[in-house]
Amino acid sequence: MAMVEAVDEANHACRACGYKYSLSAGRVHGRHFVCQGCHNVQNTIRRNLGDTEDVQNFSAEDSVAFFRALRDTQKSDGGSLAWKTIRAGMLSRLTEEHISKFSATVAVQELPLSVYTVQGWPEEVIKKFPCEYSAEYGCDIYKVPIRTLSWQEAYQKVEARILEKERLANQKKRKNQEDLDLPAEAQGDPKAAKSDAKTAKQEAAAAKKTLQQNERLANAAAKALGPLTSLETSLQKCIAKGEETEGKDAAALEMCKEHFSKAITWREAAREAVNRQQQLRASEDQSEKAEVLTPLPFDGEEVKIFLKQSTEAQRALRQSFPKRAAKAKAEPKKKAAEQNEEEKSKRLRGKSTPKSG
């Protein structure tokens, strides 16, 4: 009786991407099938980061979306995926996950309507949220959930973590190569030399990228340092006057204090970035030069918005100062001027009086 060869049908679902393949298009790990493309992606991540922990921590839905996006890219481009493509997909997915987790713990700000409008919020949007009377502010306050984490800020935090893992993985590679006791004849192996040259080239490219990123970050910090320092001084003076003045706008004063605290934090971060970059430039240690600067808590556009909001907050506070204080201050000068005019008039009248006899 003739043997019938079983057909290798595409009915094996990949654990990573969820697409179905024939058994020969991948491999079985325990009870799970992984296609060759996803297996290569996992190996590339492990080779560049030292582990696949970030991908393993994805939710089932995010994991499938991540691997499917890469498999679709591979099918359209053809060939194997470069690390920079996989890395970009990881950064995007991790950033979305970071923001998603953050949004679950959004803080609620309780402020008067006037404060929100000064910050640029449309009045009709604010009035959609709950409000209640505040004895402290002497008016209604609105409870608005504020998400203060921007995409760029989350992306920078995730990228900094990935860069650190890349750096540690490269250090481990170099250490393993140094510790490896190769025979003398193996040192002249053309394949080994080619592999070493490729690794050195990749490390040089990674170091160059880090230097460029540090330079951009330091330039942004230096550009923001001056305006933030001036703002800090201006807010400090405005707050000091507001605390001494009766009848001021308490909400505007509180807002100025919040902006003052934020200005200090941003200014210190900018100063630290500029100082550290100067130290790295002067360093002769190449490994130290490749150090990744701490991401700034702001970008250029956020600084512009923050400066505008702080200016409006100071204007609102100053406008709330009682005008009678200025009038009372000017009253003595006015009276003195009137007295001078009266005395001058008397002297003139005395001189024009004719003498008798």
FENJO-V956663 format. One record per residue. N is the residue number from 1. PHI is phi in whole degrees, -180 to 180 (none if undefined). PSI is psi in whole degrees, 0 to 359 (* if undefined). Layout:
N;PHI;PSI
N;PHI;PSI
This chain:
1;none;131
2;-75;141
3;-83;133
4;-99;122
5;-73;130
6;-68;138
7;-81;129
8;-84;86
9;-80;155
10;-84;73
11;-127;20
12;-107;113
13;-81;127
14;-70;134
15;-65;330
16;-83;299
17;-94;342
18;84;351
19;-72;155
20;-99;139
21;-138;168
22;-77;158
23;-61;329
24;-74;349
25;-91;14
26;-169;204
27;-147;156
28;-101;127
29;-114;107
30;66;243
31;-104;6
32;-113;142
33;-100;135
34;-127;126
35;-68;161
36;-63;323
37;-63;313
38;-69;326
39;-63;319
40;-66;321
41;-62;315
42;-62;318
43;-65;321
44;-66;319
45;-63;314
46;-63;323
47;-69;325
48;-94;336
49;-115;350
50;91;341
51;-163;175
52;-115;29
53;-60;318
54;-61;318
55;-72;322
56;-64;333
57;-83;355
58;-63;150
59;-68;164
60;-58;320
61;-68;314
62;-66;323
63;-63;313
64;-62;317
65;-63;320
66;-64;308
67;-69;325
68;-66;319
69;-61;319
70;-69;320
71;-66;321
72;-65;321
73;-65;319
74;-66;322
75;-68;323
76;-76;323
77;-85;328
78;81;148
79;80;190
80;-84;160
81;-88;137
82;-78;157
83;-61;323
84;-64;328
85;-71;315
86;-64;318
87;-62;317
88;-62;319
89;-64;320
90;-64;314
91;-60;317
92;-64;314
93;-68;318
94;-67;324
95;-65;315
96;-62;319
97;-65;319
98;-62;315
99;-68;322
100;-62;317
101;-67;322
102;-65;321
103;-66;341
104;-74;344
105;-123;42
106;-67;135
107;-83;150
108;-108;123
109;-95;136
110;-113;100
111;-140;158
112;-65;159
113;-59;321
114;-62;326
115;-69;317
116;-64;319
117;-67;325
118;-63;326
119;-75;353
120;103;6
121;-76;136
122;-67;138
123;-61;322
124;-67;332
125;-72;316
126;-61;320
127;-72;355
128;-78;344
129;-99;160
130;-61;149
131;-140;158
132;-153;160
133;-76;137
134;-115;122
135;-68;329
136;-66;314
137;-87;340
138;74;26
139;-160;179
140;-74;141
141;-119;145
142;-106;139
143;-100;99
144;-113;125
145;-73;125
146;-114;124
147;-97;111
148;-98;1
149;-97;113
150;-85;163
151;-60;316
152;-64;319
153;-64;316
154;-64;319
155;-61;318
156;-64;320
157;-65;316
158;-66;317
159;-65;322
160;-61;321
161;-68;319
162;-66;319
163;-61;321
164;-66;320
165;-67;323
166;-63;317
167;-62;315
168;-66;321
169;-65;320
170;-66;321
171;-62;319
172;-65;321
173;-61;313
174;-63;320
175;-65;318
176;-63;323
177;-69;323
178;-71;324
179;-78;342
180;-73;120
181;-92;91
182;-87;146
183;-62;157
184;-59;321
185;-71;336
186;-74;336
187;-66;337
188;-97;9
189;-66;121
190;-59;322
191;-65;318
192;-65;320
193;-65;321
194;-66;319
195;-64;318
196;-63;319
197;-65;321
198;-66;317
199;-63;316
200;-62;322
201;-66;318
202;-65;319
203;-65;320
204;-65;320
205;-66;319
206;-65;319
207;-65;320
208;-63;319
209;-64;319
210;-63;317
211;-62;319
212;-66;318
213;-65;319
214;-62;320
215;-64;316
216;-64;317
217;-64;316
218;-65;321
219;-64;319
220;-65;321
221;-65;316
222;-64;323
223;-67;326
224;-86;342
225;-61;313
226;-61;305
227;-59;322
228;-68;321
229;-65;316
230;-64;319
231;-63;318
232;-59;315
233;-65;316
234;-63;315
235;-65;321
236;-61;316
237;-67;318
238;-65;319
239;-65;316
240;-59;317
241;-69;322
242;-65;323
243;-70;335
244;-90;347
245;-99;132
246;-83;148
247;80;12
248;-76;166
249;-75;107
250;-64;323
251;-67;318
252;-66;322
253;-64;316
254;-64;321
255;-65;319
256;-62;321
257;-65;319
258;-64;318
259;-67;325
260;-63;315
261;-63;318
262;-68;321
263;-62;321
264;-64;314
265;-61;313
266;-67;319
267;-65;319
268;-65;320
269;-64;319
270;-66;316
271;-62;318
272;-63;319
273;-64;317
274;-65;314
275;-64;317
276;-67;321
277;-63;322
278;-63;321
279;-66;319
280;-67;322
281;-63;322
282;-82;346
283;-72;144
284;-98;354
285;-83;113
286;-65;326
287;-68;327
288;-72;324
289;-61;332
290;-85;7
291;-66;139
292;-88;124
293;-68;148
294;-65;129
295;-59;145
296;-75;150
297;-81;14
298;-155;167
299;-125;178
300;-60;318
301;-67;321
302;-65;324
303;-64;317
304;-60;314
305;-64;318
306;-64;318
307;-62;319
308;-66;315
309;-63;320
310;-67;322
311;-63;317
312;-65;322
313;-64;317
314;-65;320
315;-64;318
316;-63;321
317;-68;315
318;-65;323
319;-68;340
320;-84;350
321;-67;134
322;-59;133
323;-73;337
324;-64;335
325;-65;317
326;-69;324
327;-67;319
328;-65;325
329;-67;326
330;-86;345
331;-60;313
332;-57;320
333;-64;322
334;-67;317
335;-64;319
336;-62;319
337;-64;319
338;-65;319
339;-63;319
340;-62;318
341;-65;320
342;-66;316
343;-65;321
344;-64;320
345;-65;320
346;-63;318
347;-63;320
348;-66;320
349;-66;321
350;-63;322
351;-72;328
352;-84;354
353;-75;125
354;-75;149
355;-82;143
356;-84;155
357;58;*
